Amino acid sequence: MIERVIDLLHLFAIEEFSRLTITLLALIITPLSLSIIRKMLARTEGTLAVRRERQVIWRNVVMITAAVTLIAIWGSKIAGFALSLAAVAGAILIVSKEALLNLIGFVNITVTRPFGFGDYIEIGNASGRVVDINAMYTTVLETRQGHQVTGQTMTIPNSMLLTQTVRNFTVTGEFVIYLLSIKIDRTWNITQHENALTNAANQACAIWQKQANAHLKSFELSHHVDLPSAETRVIITLDDGKSTDLTVRYTCRPNDRVKVEQQILRKYIESVSSLKEAIPVRNDE
């Protein structure tokens, strides 16, 4: 019985009409499945980033399944032309070098997971929050001055992962350590400014410091890395004879970075506004 079914399926796959029928069904079912999946995930629980990740994962699964099905159906036909099209295939390989590199980069992302959905990354001159990953490109919401989202997207070829350094600013997950630097005149009272900056950071981050400390400790144990604590610290750097850099280290959730940074700066400026000194300027990272 099983052998007869196999024989029938084999004959069905061999006939031209059957191949065309399956191809047509694949072209109809694939976008329909993507639409159904998108609507179902919209009704599931979870954050926007989680739902977006699920959607992209299911989309890739459906697309790969459709591609494998079509290759299996038309494989014998493709194989029949393989020898005669060897020269053409070589030319296509040369022309499609970039596409091949993009696919290799996609495999690298899938296997090594250098970043995920919702992470803030920097590749070459491009930086932003990851919102989509497919076989060819990675799409990010662009960020500029002060880590503000511009509302524009940037499409990054996956091949760049093979040649460019990738910086993941949110690799620690729920809580991330950030640095905020300001520059003050060397003649000013450094201790007063240091205390004002420390107090400002403590006020902005005090609510979640214990939770952030526990999270970073857990991350250390699971990833075998050594991280600083979530407590705020100010590092003093004497770059030249005229100015001093004060860099405050603070911890918060990635989505709150801009808000917390602005709170720290405003509280700090408010604290030092009574001093007989000019307001310092912030250093661009």
C-alpha positions in Angstrom: 0.0 0.0 0.0 2.7 2.5 1.0 4.7 1.6 -2.1 1.7 2.4 -4.3 1.2 5.8 -2.6 4.9 6.6 -3.1 4.7 5.6 -6.8 1.6 7.7 -7.2 3.3 10.7 -5.6 6.3 10.1 -7.8 4.2 10.1 -11.0 2.4 13.2 -9.8 5.7 15.0 -9.4 6.9 13.9 -12.8 4.0 15.2 -14.8 4.3 18.7 -16.1 0.7 19.6 -15.2 1.3 18.4 -11.6 4.4 20.4 -11.2 2.7 23.6 -12.4 -0.3 22.8 -10.1 2.0 22.5 -7.1 3.9 25.6 -8.1 0.7 27.6 -8.4 -0.6 26.3 -5.0 2.7 27.3 -3.4 2.5 30.8 -4.8 -1.0 31.1 -3.5 -0.6 29.4 -0.1 2.7 31.1 0.8 1.4 34.7 1.0 -1.9 33.5 2.5 0.0 31.7 5.2 2.1 34.8 5.9 -1.1 36.9 6.2 -2.8 34.4 8.6 0.4 34.2 10.8 0.7 37.9 11.0 -3.0 38.3 12.1 -2.7 35.4 14.7 0.5 36.8 16.2 -1.1 40.3 16.5 -3.6 38.7 18.9 -0.9 36.9 21.0 0.5 38.2 24.3 4.0 39.7 24.5 5.8 42.9 23.8 6.0 44.4 20.3 9.6 43.2 19.9 8.7 39.6 20.8 5.7 39.5 18.4 7.9 41.0 15.7 10.5 38.4 16.3 8.0 35.6 16.1 6.6 37.0 12.9 9.9 37.1 11.2 10.8 33.6 12.4 7.6 32.2 11.0 7.9 34.1 7.8 11.4 32.7 7.2 10.1 29.2 8.0 7.3 29.5 5.5 9.5 31.0 2.8 12.2 28.3 3.3 9.5 25.6 3.2 8.1 27.0 -0.1 11.6 27.2 -1.6 12.5 23.6 -0.6 9.1 22.4 -2.0 9.7 24.1 -5.4 13.3 22.9 -5.6 12.1 19.3 -4.8 9.4 19.5 -7.5 11.6 21.0 -10.2 14.9 19.4 -9.1 14.9 16.8 -11.8 14.4 19.5 -14.5 17.1 21.7 -13.0 19.5 18.7 -12.9 18.8 18.0 -16.5 20.1 21.4 -17.5 23.0 21.4 -15.1 25.7 20.3 -17.5 24.6 22.4 -20.4 24.3 25.4 -18.2 27.7 25.1 -16.5 29.2 28.1 -18.1 26.1 30.2 -17.4 26.0 29.0 -13.8 29.6 30.2 -13.4 28.7 33.6 -14.8 25.7 33.8 -12.5 27.9 32.8 -9.5 30.2 35.7 -10.3 27.3 38.2 -10.7 25.6 36.9 -7.6 28.6 37.1 -5.4 27.1 39.7 -3.2 23.9 37.7 -2.8 25.9 34.6 -1.8 27.8 36.7 0.8 24.5 38.0 2.2 23.3 34.4 2.6 26.5 33.4 4.4 26.1 36.4 6.6 22.5 35.4 7.4 23.7 31.9 8.3 26.2 33.5 10.6 23.5 35.6 12.3 21.3 32.5 12.7 24.1 30.3 14.2 26.2 32.7 16.3 23.4 35.2 17.3 25.6 38.3 17.5 22.4 40.3 17.9 18.6 39.8 18.1 15.4 41.7 17.6 15.2 44.9 19.6 19.0 45.2 20.1 20.8 48.4 19.4 23.7 47.7 17.1 26.3 49.5 15.1 27.8 48.1 11.9 30.2 50.3 10.0 28.5 53.7 9.8 25.0 52.3 10.4 23.5 52.2 13.9 20.0 51.7 15.2 17.5 49.2 16.7 17.1 45.9 14.9 13.5 45.4 13.6 13.9 42.8 10.8 16.3 40.1 9.7 15.9 38.2 6.5 18.2 36.2 4.2 19.6 39.3 2.4 19.4 42.2 4.8 19.1 43.4 8.4 16.8 46.4 8.9 17.3 48.8 11.8 15.5 51.9 13.0 18.2 54.6 12.6 19.4 56.5 15.7 21.4 59.7 15.7 22.5 62.4 18.2 21.6 61.5 21.8 20.6 58.0 20.6 17.3 59.3 19.4 15.4 57.3 16.9 15.0 59.4 13.7 12.0 57.5 12.4 13.9 56.3 9.4 15.0 52.8 8.6 18.4 51.6 7.4 18.9 48.4 5.4 22.2 46.7 6.1 23.5 43.9 3.8 24.2 40.8 5.8 27.5 40.5 4.0 28.8 43.4 6.2 28.9 41.0 9.1 31.8 39.2 7.4 33.9 42.3 7.0 32.8 44.9 9.5 32.9 45.0 13.3 29.5 44.6 14.9 28.8 46.4 18.2 25.8 45.3 20.2 25.0 47.9 22.8 22.3 45.8 24.5 24.0 42.4 24.7 23.3 42.1 28.4 19.5 42.0 27.8 17.0 43.6 30.2 19.5 46.0 31.8 22.5 47.6 30.1 25.4 49.6 31.3 25.9 53.0 29.7 28.4 55.8 29.8 27.6 59.5 29.7 30.5 62.0 29.4 30.7 65.7 30.0 33.6 68.2 29.8 34.4 70.8 32.4 37.1 73.4 32.8 40.1 72.2 34.7 40.0 75.3 37.0 36.5 74.4 38.2 35.9 72.5 41.5 36.0 68.9 40.1 34.8 67.4 43.4 31.6 69.4 43.4 30.8 68.5 39.8 31.6 64.9 40.5 29.3 64.8 43.4 26.5 66.6 41.5 26.8 64.1 38.6 26.8 61.1 40.9 23.8 62.3 42.8 21.9 63.0 39.6 22.6 59.5 38.3 21.6 57.9 41.6 18.3 59.8 41.7 17.5 58.7 38.1 18.5 55.0 38.5 17.8 54.3 42.2 14.4 52.6 41.6 15.8 49.6 39.6 19.5 49.4 40.8 18.9 46.3 43.0 17.0 44.5 40.2 19.7 45.6 37.7 22.4 44.3 40.0 20.7 40.9 40.2 20.3 40.7 36.4 23.9 41.5 35.7 25.0 38.9 38.3 22.8 36.3 36.6 24.3 37.3 33.2 27.8 36.9 34.5 27.1 33.4 35.7 25.3 32.3 32.5 27.8 33.9 30.0 31.0 33.5 32.1 31.9 37.2 31.8 33.0 39.8 34.4 30.7 42.9 34.5 30.7 45.9 36.7 27.9 46.4 39.2 24.8 48.4 38.4 25.8 51.1 40.9 26.6 54.5 39.5 30.3 55.6 39.2 32.0 58.7 37.9 35.4 58.3 36.2 37.6 61.3 35.9 39.9 61.7 32.9 42.5 64.5 32.5 42.7 64.8 28.7 44.6 68.0 28.4 45.7 71.1 30.5 42.4 73.0 30.0 39.6 70.5 30.5 38.5 67.5 32.5 36.2 64.7 31.4 33.7 63.4 33.9 32.1 60.1 32.7 29.2 58.6 34.7 28.5 54.9 34.4 24.8 54.1 34.9 22.5 51.2 34.3 19.0 51.2 32.9 16.7 49.4 30.4 17.6 50.0 26.7 14.3 51.6 25.9 14.8 54.1 28.7 18.3 55.2 27.8 17.4 58.5 26.3 14.9 59.4 29.0 17.3 58.5 31.8 20.2 60.3 30.2 18.1 63.5 30.0 17.1 63.1 33.6 20.7 62.8 34.7 21.8 65.9 32.6 18.9 68.0 33.8 19.4 67.1 37.5 23.1 67.7 37.2 22.7 71.1 35.5 20.2 72.1 38.2 22.7 71.1 40.9 25.6 73.1 39.4 23.6 76.1 38.2 24.2 77.8 41.6 27.9 77.6 41.1 29.8 80.6 39.7 30.8 78.7 36.7 29.6 78.1 33.2 27.5 75.0 32.5 29.7 72.3 31.0 29.2 70.8 27.6 28.6 67.1 26.9 31.1 65.1 25.0 29.8 63.2 21.9 30.5 59.5 22.2 
